[in-house]
Amino acid sequence: MNTPQSVPTTRRSFLRTTATAAGAATLAGTLDLSRSAHAAGSDVLRVGMIGCGGRNTGAGAQALKADRGTRLVAMCDIFLDRVHNARYAIRTELEKAGRAEQVQVPNDACFTGLKAYQEVIENSDVVCIANAAKFHPFHAMAAIKAGKHVFVEKPHGIDPRGIKLLQAAIDLAREKGLSLVSGLHSRYHPGYQETVNRIHDGAIGDVISIEENFLRAPYGVTQRKEGLTELQWQFSTQYHFRWLSGDDVPQSLVHNMDRARWVLGEKVPVHCHGLGGRSSMVEPIYGDVFDHHSVVYHFPDGVRVYALCRTTTGCYDESSSIILGSKGQASVTGCRIWGENSWRWQPTSGDPHDVDPYQIEHDRLFASIRSGKPVNNGNYMAPSTLTTVMGQLSCYTGKGISWEEINASDYFHAPAPEDCHDGMEPPTVPGPNGSYPVPVPGQTRMI
């Protein structure tokens, strides 16, 4: 069965094409329960952005391209220059399509600070969330409570407490008839969909094991700018601090593990054990995250998933999802099967819009709002993210963790999102050698 799915292009790239005017006009005539999240007396959908880094800059442009009736009206970030840069980039991109009028963000709608999300939610009908992942479930819940539709980037939480809040937000969105779309874009890629469908139909026989790789050099590395406080510095390079990003298993392998769970019929792991640490990325600019992780997930029916991620320089790189079956193998990301039923997917359209999951997920979001038929990706958002949180904490502690244990846990990376405020002291600071302390497997306790 097809479920809404996705393909990676470039995480930070914009999509070139737009939703057709005819399609938008047709959908605009079918508004019903989604009208409660519109500007009063208008069919305009006001879009707000929480976070103005590269990913949400892309998401903001994609949201506007998905529907000619959208208007970007509010933006926030910790840093005002990011807000202004994102506004400029989105307007420039929309100008190429002759649609610059969709960017309507005056300076007084550019907000900063840890409470600025409230202003964006208040002024918007649809909220795009892609900031430090620590805040994703907290901000998603705030938007849904306020009756707003939500797009939220992965990971959808970084600890067990956050995933519980996420699940509550998923349930509330369903209750309110609001759309909640996930940035786990693999689910929206037509080639991945067809590959997974063929696996489900038996093209490679029984799934025996899965190999997941996300191996690359460090990403998002920035030099510390003069004048930044310690808190500002950590937010400026948030991928490298555990309390903000959750580290690389939730950040990167969440895509892989979401694909693995999809292939396995949305099953969840029974148990996992992980290994991880820091080998060479130890300078202060790399914060307090590990630079390599390996997690073995035990799924029902004896299937094991071997998941590897690494962010070190000068090493072998690979991004892949390889499924080993009793009659052949499949590459989900390569849209290919080989063995008894060899096959390779080819797009039927030459339009890149039709195969770009980053654009498709926004197309589906806004179509659902216009039709009054909300889409909710909660069936995979929460369990796929919790699967990676489970693996990450196993790497940190050196302990095996069961699905029952991770679900029962209320552990969170302190401080809680609701307790964070401008000017606070960050929960970690450099040690005497200038580097930040990291977990010690076998000694650190979290679960």
N, C-alpha and C positions, 0 to 999 in steps of 0.2 A: 504494500500500500504506500502511495506517495504521501510524505509529510512535508510541510514547508522546509526547505533545506538551502544550502549555500556553497561557492569556491573561493579560495584565496586569490585575490589579485594582490595589489600592494595595500597594506593596512592603511596607509596614509594618503592613498591616491584618491582623486575625485573621479566620478563616472562621467563620461562624456555626454550621455544621451538623456533625454527627458521623457516623462510620460506623455502620451499623445493628448492633444487637446480634446479630441473626440471622446477618449476614454474617461478623461476627467469630467467632461460635461455630463456624460451618461451617469457616472457615479454620483455626481453632485445632486441629481434629482432624487436620490434614494435615501436621504438623511432621515433617521428616526431617533433611536435612543442615543446615538453618538452626538446628537445636537447639544446635549447637556454640556459637552466639553468644547463648545464653539464659543467664539466671541458673541456676545448678546446681539441678536437680530442680524447676524451675518453668517454667510457660508464660508467666510475666511477661516482657515485654521491657523491659529497663532502658534508658532514654534519657538520654544526656548531651549537654550543650551546650558547645561551644567557641566563645566569643564571646557576649556578652549585650547587644548593641545591638539596634536596632529590628528588623532583618531576622531575626536568630536568635530573638528573642522571639516573632515571628510563627511561625517554623518550629517552635519548641518546642511551641507551642499546637497547631499543625496536626498534628504527630506524635502528640500525645496524643489528638486528636480522631479520627485515622485508625484507632485500634485501642483498644478498651476495656481490653485487657490490657497496655497500656503504662504505665510509671511513670517520671516524670522524677526522676532520683536524684542527678545531679551537674551542676554548672555552673561555668564559669570565665570570667574576663575579666581584663584589666589592672586594672580598677577594681572594687573590692568593691561600691560603691554601685550600679553597673550590674547586678551579679549579683543583689543584693537587689531592685532595682526590677523586673528581668525576672521573678524568681520571684513577686513580688507580682502583676504583670500577668497572668502565665499562670494563677496560681491563681484570680484574679478572673474571668478568662475561662472557665475550666473550671467554676467555681461556677455560672455561668449555665446550664450543661447538667446540673447536679447531679453533677458528676464531680470535685470538688475533691480527692478522695482520690488521684487520679492524680499529684498533685504531692507528692513525698516527698523534699524536699531540705532536710535539717537544716543548720544553720549550718556544721557541720564538713564538709559536702559542697559548700560554696561556696568555690571556690579562686581565687587571684589569682596573677599573675606569668607570665612568659614560658615557664615550665616546667610550668605548671598543667595544660596539655593532657594530660600524662601521667596525672594523677590521674583526669581525666574518662574517658579511654580505659579505664583499669584497672577502673573501677567500672561500665562501661556495656556493653550489648549492641549498641546502635545509637547512632552518634555524629552529631549535627548540627553542621556546621562552617560558621560565617558570622562570621568575624572579619576582620582585615586580610588582604586577598587574597594578600599575599606568602606567607602561611603555609598557604594552602589545599592545595597539593599536598603539602607537608611533613607536615601534620597528617593528611591523607587517607591517605598512605602509612603513617604510624605506626599509625593505627587499623586499616587492612587487615592490616598485619603482625601485629597483635595478634588478628586473627580477628574483627573487628567490622564490621557493616554500616555504610554511610556515606551520609549526605546531605551534599553540599557545595555551597555557594552559588557563583554566578559572581562574578567571573571565576575560572577554575580554575587560574590562574597569571598572572604578570605579565611573564615574560621567557622566553627560549628554554630556559634551564636548568630553570626550573620546569615547563615543559610536558613536558620529557623525564622528569622525576620523576613527573608526573601520568600519563603513558603507562605508566610502569612500575607505578604503582599500579592502573591500569585492568587491565593484564595479570594482575597478582597477584590482584586480586579475582575475575577469571574463573577462575583456577587454583584458588582456594580455595572457589569456589562462594558468594561473598559478594555481596550487592547493593550497587551503587554508583549513586546517583541524583543527577542534576545539577539545580542551580537554574536552568538555562536553561528557564524554565517555558513558553515558547511551544510546545514540543513536546507539551505535555500539554493544550492548549486544544482542545476538540472543534471549535469554529468555525474555528480556524486549520488544523486537520487536514483538514477538509472542503474549505477553500479551496485548500490546497496539493494535495490529491488531484485537484481539478478542473483545476488548472493542469497537473499531470502528465498528465491525460487529454486535454489539448489544448484546453481551453476558451478560452484566449487565443492559441492558435497557438504558434509558436516564441517563446521568451523572447529579447527583443532587448537589454534593459537593465533595471537595477533602481536605484531611488532609495531610499536609506535615510536617515532623519532622526531625530535625537534632540537636539532643540534646546530648551533650558530655562534657567531661572535657576540660579545656584549652589545646590547642595544640601549638606546636612550642615554648614552653616556655624555655628560656635560661637565665642563670645568666650572668650579665654583666662582660665581661672579663676586666681585668686591662689594662689600656693603650688605650682603645678605645675612640675616640672622640664621642661627642654626635651624630653626623651624622652617624658614623660607628656603634654605638650601635643601633640606630634605624633601620638601614639596616640589622643588624645581627638578629633582631627580628621583621622583617617587618610586620608579621601578626598582630601585636599589635599596629600598628600606622595607623590611618585613611588615612593620606595623601599618604601612600604607598600601603595599602591593600584594602581600601574601607570598611573595617569591615566585619562582619560575614554574613550579608544577601547576598551581592555579593559573598563573599568567599565560603560559605557553601551552603546556600539555593539556589544558582544558579543551582545546580544539580536538586534539588527538583522542582523548578519552571520551569526548562526546561522540566522535565518529565510531569508536570501538563499541560503546553502549548501543548506538544506533544499529550497528551490524548485529549485535547480540540480542536484538529485540527489546531494547530498553532495560535489560537486566542490570542489577547493581552488583558490585563485587561483594563476596562473602568476607574476604580478608585481604590484607596487603602487607608487604614488608618492603621497606625502602632503604636505600643507601644514598648519602650525599655529603657534601662538604665544600670547602674552598681549597683550590689547588694553586692558583696563580693570580686570580683577580682579587688581590688583598689590599690594594691602595684605597685611601679614603674615598675616592670618587666612586668606588663600587659598593659603598655603604655596608650593610650587614646581611646581605643575602649570600646564599651558596652559589658556586659557579658550576656545579654538576649534581645531577640527581638521577637515580635509577629506581624504579618502583616495579615490583611484580604484583599484579593483581590476580587473585584467585576468584574466578567467576563460577556460577553454577555449572553443572555438567562437566566439570573438570577442565574447562577452558581457562588458559592463563594468558594474560596480557602483559607483555614486557614493554615498559614505557621508559624512554630515556630522553632527558633534556640536558643541554649544556650551553653555557655562555662563556666560552673562553676563546682567546685569539690563537691563530696559527694551528688550528685543529681541523679534523675532518668534519664537514657540515652535511647535514641531510635533514629534509623535512618529508616525512612519509607516513602512510598508514597501510601496512602490508598484512593481508589476511591469508592465513594458511589453512587450506581445507583438505578434505580427504580426496578430492578429485581435481584439485588445482589451486591456484593462488589468485589473489586480486589485489590491486592497488586502488584504494578509494580515491586518493588524491590524483592518481594518474588516470583514473577512469578506464581501467583496463583489467581484463581477466585473461589468464593463460592456463593451459591444461586441457582437459577434455572438451571444454566449451570456450575456447579462446575467443576474445571479443575486445574491441576498443570503441569507446564512445566518440562520436563526432557530432559537433553542434550542427543543428539543422538550419540555423540562422547565422548570417554573417554580421549581424548587429551585436557588438559587445555588450550592449545593454541587456540582451536576452540571456546572457550567461554569467553576468557579474552578480554574485550573491550579495555584495554590499549594497548595490542598488536595489536588487530584487526584494530584500528584506524591508526596505522602506516603501517600495511600491506596494507590497502586501499590507504593510501597516496602514498606509493612508487609504488604500482601497477598502480595508476593513472598516475604517472610521466612516468613510463616505457611505458605505452600504448598510451601516448599522449592524454588521455581523462581526463582532469583535474576534480578534485572533489572540490566543494566549499560548505562549511557548513554554509555559510552566512545567509541562510534562517532562521536559528534558533539562530545563535551566537549572533547577535545584539539584537533582540527583547527579548530573554530570559535574557540576561545580563541587558538590560535596565529595565526589569520588576523588577529585584532585586535592582537596583539602586533606582528606584522609591520607593520601600518599605523601603530601608535603610534611605533615606532622610525624609520619613514620620516619621520614628521612631525618628530621630534626632530632627525634628522640632515640632513634635506633631500635624502636620497638615495633613489633607487629601490631596492627590495629584491625579490629573487626568492624563490619558495618553496624552492628548493634552498639559497639562502643562509641563510634563517631556520632551516631544519632543521639545517643544518651548524653553526650558531652555538651556543656555550656561554655567551653573554653572560648576566649576571644583574645586577640592581640590588643592589649591595652594601649591607650585608653579607649573606652567605648566611643563610637562616632558621635553620639549625642553629647558627650562630655568634652569634645574638642572645641577649642575657641582660639581666636586670634591672640597671638602673644603668649600662648602656652609654652611650657617647657616640653620639648620632645621627649619621648620615653627612652631614647637611646642617645648617647653622646660618645664622641671618640675617646678611646683609651689613651694611655700615656704615649703610645707609639703613633698616635694619630688615626689609627684604624678603629673600626667599630666592632664591639664584641659580637660573636655569632653563637648559635646553639652548639652544644657539644653532644653528639650522639652517644648514648649510653649514660649520660649524666643529666641532660636537660629533660625536664618533665613538663608535659602539656596536657596529656589525657590521663 
